[in-house]
C-alpha cells in the first residue's frame, strides 16, 4: 500500500491577470503549483497585457470581486497556509486587500507581500506615490516582503540609486523596511558589484543576512521579480529554510533568464520559465525528500 501523502499546503494568490506578457497570476499559478503548493487565485484586474513595453493595453477592474471571493472562502472554512499578494491597480484595492487578509488569515498563515509597483527608478503606468503609501500599510501586515531596489526606496522615502549598490545602502534599506515589522525582508535587483545581480535578505528573527547573486545579462527581463517571488513564497510556504528558498528561487530565475536570452524572446513578453520547470521541480523534490 502506498504511504499516505502529506497534506498539500494551500496558498491564496492575489494578483492581476495579464493575458499576454508573463507576470502576476500567469506566473504565480504554474510556479506555485510546480512547487507543490495548491494555488487559489483572486484576480484583482484583467489586462490584455501588462503595462510595461506594450501600448494600448486594455484594463478591467475586478475590485468588486475581491472581497466577495474571500468572504465565500471564509464561509466555506477553507484554511490557507499562505497569502501571497502582488500588483494592485489602485490604492483602493490596497484597502480591499487589507480586509481580504483579515478574512483569510489564521494564526499560522504566512503573509507574503510583493509590493509590485515600480522598477528602474519609476512607478509602473498609472501609479504614483499613493501606491507607496498603500503598500506601507500592507507590509505592516506581512511576514515576508519582496520589494525590488526601486520599491524599497519608494517605501522608505530613500533616494533611488542605480547599480552598483553599496552594502551600506542596501543595509539601510533593509533596516528601514524592517521597521514595518516583517519577519523577513528580501530585496531583489541588488547589484553589489558590476556584473552581478541578485537578492539580499534578512531574517529579522535571527538577524542573519543572506546574499545570493548571479551573473547579469544586458537589458531588462520583464516578470523576473514575479518568477522569483512566486517560487520563493511557495518554498517558504512548504517550510523551506530561508537560505534554501533564496538559492533555489534565484537559481530558477537565472535558468529562466538564460533560456529567454538564448531564445531571444522579446523581453516584454516575459521569461521563458516553462522549459526550466522540470529541473526546478526535481530540485524542489530533492529539497523536501
N, C-alpha and C positions, 0 to 999 in steps of 0.2 A: 504494500500500500504506500502511495506517495505521502510524504510528510506534509502536514498542513502548512500552507504558505503563510508568512507573516501578514498582518494587516497592511493594506495598501494605504500609505499616507494620502491625505486629501488637501488640495490647495484651492483657494478661491483666487483667480487671476482677474484683476480689474484693470482693463486697458482699452484703448481704442482698437478698432478693427480696420486696417487699411488693406483694401483688396489687392493692390499691386504695390510692390516695394516692401520686401520682407522686414517687418518690425512688429513691435507690440504683440497682439494676440496671435498673429500668423507665425510668430517666432515662439512665443511663450507656450502655446498649446502643444506643438510637437516636441519641443525640447524638454519641457517639464514632464511630459508623458514618457519620453525616452529615458528620463532619469529615474523612472519607477515611482512617479507621484501622479495620482489622479488630478487632472486639471479641470476645474469647474469655472466657466467663463462668465464674467459680467462685462459686456461691451459698453463703453462709455460714449462712443461715437462710431459712425460708419463713414469712412472716407474712400474715395476711388483710389487714391494713392496717399502715401504720407506727404508731408508738406515740404520736404527738403529735396530740391532738384527736379521737381515736377511742377508744371504750370497748370492753371485752370482746374485744379482738383475739386471734386465735389465733397460736400460735408453734410452729414445728417446727425444732428444732436440727439443722443439717446438718454439724456438726463432723466427724463420721466420714467425710464425703465429701471434705473439703477436700484433705488430703494425697494420698489415692489419685488424685484427678484430676490434681494436679500431677505425681505420680510417673508417671502414664500419659503425660502430655505430655512429660515429661523423657525417658522411654523412646523416644518417637517422634522425639526430637531436634528438637522444634519450637523455633524461635528467637523470642524476644519482644523487641520494641523497647522496650516499656514494661510495667511492672506498676503498676496503679492500685488502691489499696485504700481502703475507706471504713468504714462502720458495721460493728462487730463486736458480737456478742451477749454476749460474756463475755471475761474475762481469759484463760481457757484458749484461746479462739480466737486471741488475740494470739500465743500461743506457737506455735500451728499456722501462723499467717501468717508468723512469722519463718522457720520451716522451709520453707514454700512459696516464699518469696522466694529462699532459698538454692538451692532446686531449679530455679527458673525463670530466675534472673538470669544474664546473661552480662556480659562486661566492658563492653559497650556498651548495656546495658539501663538505661533511665531508670526509677527507682523513685519513684512519687508516692504519698504517704500523706496522705489526708484524715482527720484524727483525729476523725471524726464521733461525738461522744459527749454534747454539751451545747449549750445556747443560752440566751440571756436570763438568764445567771447561775445556771443549774441544769442538772444532768445529765438526760439522757433517762431514761424509765421503766426501772427495774430496773438502772440503772448507778450507780456510785459512784466514790470516789477510786481504787479498784483499776484502773479503766479508764484514768485519767490515768497511773498508773504503767506500765500495759501499753503505752500509746501512746508514753510517753517512750522505752521500749526500741525500739519500732518506728521512730520518727523518726530514731534513730541510724543506721538502715539506709537512710534515704531521701535522694534527691537533691533532692526538692521536697516541701514540706509546705504545706497549705492550711487551717490552723485558722481558725475564727471568733474573735472577741474573747473570748468565754467560754472556749473551748477553749484559747486562748493563755494565758489567766490560769491555768486549772487545770493546764496542763502546766508552767508556770513557778513555780507557788506564789505568784502575784501576786493581790492582792485585786481582785475584779471591780469594774469601774466602768461605770456607764451612760453613754450618749451625752449630749452631745458629748465626744469623747476628745481630750485634748491631744496635740500632736505628740510631746512628751517621753515621755508614757505609751506611745504606740504604738512609738516607737523603743526604749524599754526592753524591751518585749515581744519585739520582733524581735531585739534584742541577746541576750536570754536564750535564745530559741529557736535562734538561730544557734550557740550553744554545743554543741548536739546534733550539729552537723556538716552540715546540709543545705546544698546549693549555692544554693537559692532558698527564701526564706520569704515566703509570700503570706498576709497576714492579711485575712480578709473581715469584712464587717459593721462596718467602721470609719466613724465619723462625726466628721470633724474640725471641722465647723460645722453648725449647725442647718439642716435641710432637705436635707442631702447625705449620702449613704452610698456606700461602695464598698470598694476594696481598696488596701492599701499593701503593696508587695512590694519585697524587696531581693535583688539578685543579689550573693551573697557573694564571687563571683569578682572582680567589678569594683568592688564597693562601691556601685553605683548603686541608688538608691531610686526606684521608680515609683509614682505615685498616680493612680488612676482613680476618679472619683466621678460619681454620677448623682443626680437628684432623688429624694427619699424619697417613699413613699406610706404613709399611715397603716396600722397593723396589721402583722401578721406574715404573710409569704408562705412557707409550708412548701415545702421542696425547693429553694429558690433556691440554697443552697450547693452542692447536688449538681449542679444545672444548670451553675453556674459551673465547679466543679471538673472536671466531665466534659469541657466544652468546652476549658478551659484545659489540662488534661492531654493531650488529644488533639492540640491545636495544637502544644504543645511537642514531642510525640512526632514530629510531622511536621517539626520543625525550625524552627518559627517563633521569631522573636526574642521575648524576654520581654515587652517593651512592646507589641508587636503582639498577642501572645496575650492579654495582660491587657485591652487595649482591645476586641478582638473578642469575647472571652468575656463581659466585663461589659456590652457593648452588647447582646449576645444576651439576657442575663438581664434587662436593663432592658426590652427589647421583650416578653419573656415576661410580666413583671410588669404591663406596660401592658395587654396583652391580658387577663390574669386580672382586673385591676381593672375594665376596661370591661365585660367579660362578667359581672362579679360572681360569679365562680366561688367556691364555698365554699373558704376559704383552706387548710383542712387537706386538700383534695383535690389540692393541688399546682399548679404553674404550667401555664398553657396554652402549652406550648412548641411544640406540634405546628404551629400556624399560623405561627410565627416561623421554622421550619426552612428554608423555601425561600429567604428573604432571607439567612439565616445561611449556607446552602450557597453562595449566589452570592458572599458576602463571602469565604468560605474559598477559593473558586476564584480570586477576584481576588488574594488574598494570595499564593497559591502559583503563579500562572501565570508 
